[in-house]
Structure formats: structure tokens, C-alpha cells
């Protein structure tokens, strides 16, 4: 299933999860952390070509990546966060609800 975000980018829904999915920046293996900052532990690493389902977003440590500099972090699982600077959401702002 595909939906169009406020930014006009077509996104799909993670199969069965109901969360919008977005691609991770090509050529990057992105660290998944247990909180919204690089000071949190890495719990796993996303493979090249990964897509992520964003459950919610929150503010955290500012990070620079291929999609700019931001303090937004995407919650992709229970206690799993990636910097929005590495996820192609088509927006420099919020694309889903705030965590918490």
C-alpha cells in the first residue's frame, strides 16, 4: 500500500505494521541506537539498502548526514532510534507523530 505524505513523497506502509516506511541513504549502514543520540548504545546496524518503518519521531542530539543536519530521531522499533539525517523522508521536519 502506498500513501502520499504532506511533502508529496509517495511512501509505503511496512507490511502489516501500519507505519510509513522510508529508505535509508544509499551506501550507508546506519547504526540503530537505544535512544535519540550518538551517546546511546548501538543495538544493531541496518544493512545497505534498508528501509525503515517510522513509528514516531522525537528531538535528540543534532546529527549531520546525507540528508542534512537535524535533531530529529526516528523511532523504528521498541527502543530503537536512527537519526533522520540518514532517512529519506522527503522533509526537513516531522513526517509522523511525536514519540511519548
C-alpha positions in Angstrom: 0.0 0.0 0.0 1.3 3.5 -0.8 0.3 6.8 0.6 1.4 10.4 -0.1 3.0 12.4 2.6 2.4 16.1 3.2 5.7 16.7 1.3 4.2 15.0 -1.7 6.6 12.0 -1.5 5.0 8.6 -2.0 5.8 6.2 0.8 4.7 2.7 1.5 3.4 1.1 4.7 5.5 -1.5 6.3 3.8 -4.8 5.6 1.2 -5.3 8.3 2.7 -2.7 10.7 0.7 0.3 9.6 3.8 2.5 9.9 5.1 4.5 6.9 8.4 3.2 5.5 11.2 5.2 4.1 14.6 4.3 2.5 17.9 4.7 4.4 20.5 6.8 2.5 22.1 4.6 -0.2 25.6 3.4 0.6 25.2 3.7 4.4 25.0 1.1 7.1 23.1 3.1 9.7 23.5 2.5 13.4 20.3 1.8 15.4 20.6 3.1 18.9 18.6 2.6 22.1 17.9 6.4 22.4 17.9 9.6 20.3 21.6 10.4 20.3 25.0 9.1 19.4 25.7 8.8 23.1 23.3 5.9 23.3 24.4 2.3 22.7 24.2 0.7 19.2 21.8 -2.1 19.3 22.1 -3.2 15.7 23.3 -1.9 12.3 20.9 -1.6 9.3 22.2 -3.2 6.1 22.9 -1.4 2.8 19.6 -0.7 1.0 17.4 -0.9 4.2 14.0 0.7 4.6 12.6 1.6 8.0 9.1 2.0 9.3 8.8 5.1 11.4 6.6 4.7 14.5 7.1 8.2 15.8 9.8 10.9 16.0 11.5 12.9 18.8 14.1 15.5 19.3 17.5 14.5 20.4 21.2 15.0 19.6 21.9 17.0 16.4 23.5 14.9 13.7 24.7 15.7 10.2 24.2 13.2 7.4 23.4 12.8 3.7 20.0 14.5 4.2 21.2 17.5 6.2 21.7 18.4 9.8 18.9 17.7 12.2 18.0 16.9 15.8 15.1 14.7 14.7 15.3 11.0 15.5 13.1 8.3 14.1 11.8 5.5 16.3 11.8 2.4 14.2 11.1 -0.2 16.8 10.7 -0.6 20.6 13.6 1.5 21.9 15.3 1.7 18.5 16.2 5.0 17.0 18.0 6.3 13.9 18.9 9.9 13.0 16.5 11.4 10.5 19.6 12.8 8.7 20.1 9.2 7.3 16.5 8.6 6.3 14.9 9.9 3.1 11.6 11.2 4.3 11.3 14.0 1.7 11.0 16.5 4.5 13.3 18.5 6.8 10.6 18.3 9.5 8.2 15.9 11.2 6.6 13.3 9.0 4.7 11.4 11.7 3.6 11.8 15.3 5.9 12.8 18.2 7.0 10.0 20.5 5.8 9.9 24.0 
